[in-house]
Amino acid sequence: MDDRHLIEEQVSSQELFKGRLLHAFRDTVRLPDGTSASREYVVHPGAVMIVPLLEDASGAIRVVLERQFRYPVGQVMIEFPAGKRDAGECLQLCAQRELHEETGYSATGWARAGVLHPVISYSSEVIEIWFARGLSAGARRLDPGEFLDVFSATPAELLQWCRDGRVTDGKTLSAALWLQNVLSGVWDLSWQSALDAGIAG
């Protein structure tokens, strides 16, 4: 498919802000019709999100979730575990690290589900979606200044919360779509073992 009639070309770029996490720019771009426009956006290092599956002896599935206050929206949000990728970090190792640090769980099985772009209008952020199974509990290792509750719910409960507006976090809504299709057998996952990085323990 030829997309040349849609593509914008960078003419110049101005740095607006550089913080610990976010890097903001204002660019001048040439539009497909030859005119110019301004684009403001944030460069983000990327992140992972984990859908941790707890299975009991009967085979019933629950998912591990978090409750965390998010300052920009001023609310406690229900989310799947997630976190920023360190520079050059292997994405599966990042997922393993974030799951263990935030929830205390380690997992024996991992599957990369896909990617999502949560805010394409103003950010370069890409989030990789990972599923985890074979969970075992351990001690959390929260970052300084990080406060969150960990709990579990049935997939049906999560989907109801997405429907009634209790869950509004975009990445968690996207993961709920993946979860629903994986559990129904419509979408397949390719499972692999955890990488050895000395994360658990």
N, C-alpha and C positions, 0 to 999 in steps of 0.2 A: 504494500500500500504506500502510495506517495503522499508524504505529509508536509511537503515543502510549503504548501499554501497556508499552513498553520504555525510554522516555527518562527519564533522570535530570536533575533541575534543580538548578543551583547555588544554595545558600543563603548560603554565606560562603566566603571564600578567605583563606588565610594563606601568605605567602611564607616559604619555609624556607631557600632558598639562591639566590644569584645569582653565577654565575661568568662566565668569559670565553665559555663555550660554552653551558652548561646553566643553566636557571632552574627551580627546584623549588618546588612548591606542595603544600599540604594543603587540600583543600576539603571542606566539608560539603555533601552533596547530599540532595535529597528523592527517594526511590525511587518507582517507579510506584504502589506500594501505600500511599504516604503516610508511610512510616517514613524515618528518616535513616540515613546511612552516611558514612564518611570515604573520600576518594579522594586518594591521593598520586600525583603525576605530574610529568613533566619537560617543559617547553616547549623546543622545539628550533627553530632558524631554518630548517631544511630543507636539503636537499643534492641533489646530482646523482650519478649513476653512469654511466659510459661503457663501452659494449661496442665496443672498437676492432677492426675487421676488417682484417687484412692479407691481400692477395690477390697470389699470385705469377703469373708469366707463363702458367702452365697453368690458372689459375683456381682453384687450391687455396686454401682459406681457413685462416688461423690467427688466433687472438685474442691480444690483448696483455693480459697479466696482471701483477700485482705480488705481491711477498712483503714483508710488513711485520709487525714485532713489535707486538702489541696488548697494552698493559700490563694492562688489566682482566682478561684471560683468561690472561695470561702465556705467549702462544704467538706464533710466527711464522705468519701466516695468508696464504693465497692469496686474492686479491681482484681484482675489476675496479677500474680507477681510479675514484676518487670523491672528493668533497669538499664542504665546507659552502658554502652560498650566502651571499653578502654581502647586506646589507640592500638591497632594491630592485633587485638585480641581475637582468638578463635571464637566464632559465634556459639558453638555448642558449649565450650568452656565458660563463656559468658553466661549462658543460660543456666548451667550447673551452679556457677558461683552465685548468681542472683537468687536462685531458688533456695540455696542453702543459707545464704546470709539473711534473707528476709523471712523465711518460714521455718528454718531448721531442718527441712526435709532434704534428703538426697534420694536419687532415683537410679535404678539399674537400667531402665530403658528410656531411650530418647528418640523422638521423631520430629524432623523439621516439616512443618505444615506449609509454610509459605511466608509471604511478606505483605505488609500493608504500609501505605503512605498516609499517615493520620491527618495531615493538614497541608495538602498540596498547593493551596493558594498562597501560603506565605512561609513554608518551611521545607527544607531538604530532608527532613527526618524520615528514616526508614526503620520499621520495626519488624524483626523476624519473629515468627510465631513458632514456638516449640511445644510439643506435648511430652509429658514425662509420666512414667508409670513405674511400678515396683518401688513405691516410696517407703522410706524408713525415717522415723523422726529423730531429731537431734537438737542441739542447742543453736539458737539463732545467733547471728553476728551482725547486728544492725550497725549502720554507720552512725557516727556521732550526730546527734540532732535528728535522728530518724525515729519516728514513733508510729507504730501500726499494730493493728490486731489481726491475727490469723484465725480463720474459721473454715468450716467446710459446709457445702450445701449439695443437694441433689441437682442434677442437670435440669430437672423440671422446675425446681425452685428458681434457679438462675434465669431460665427462660421467662418465667413469670415476672421476675424483677425487671428484665429487659423490656417486657411488654408494658408493664404498668409505670415505667419511668423511675423506678428505684435505682436501676443501673443505667447511667447515661454516659459513662466513659467510653469513648469511641473505640479504643483498642479492645476493651472487654466485650463490647457489642459485636465486633468483628470476630473475636474468638468464640463467642457463643454460636455464631453461624457455623464455624468450623466444627465445634463440638457436636452440634446437632447432626451435622452430616456425617461425621466420623462414627458416632454412636449408632446411627441408623444404617451404616454400611454403604452409604452412597459415595463417600470419599474415603480412599485408602490412605494409610500412612505406612511409611517404610521405617521400621523400628531398628535401632542399633543400640549397642551397649554404651554406657557412660565412658567418656574419656578419662584416663587416669591423670588427675591434676592435683591430687592431694587436697581436694576441697572438703571432703567429709572428715569428721573426727574432732 
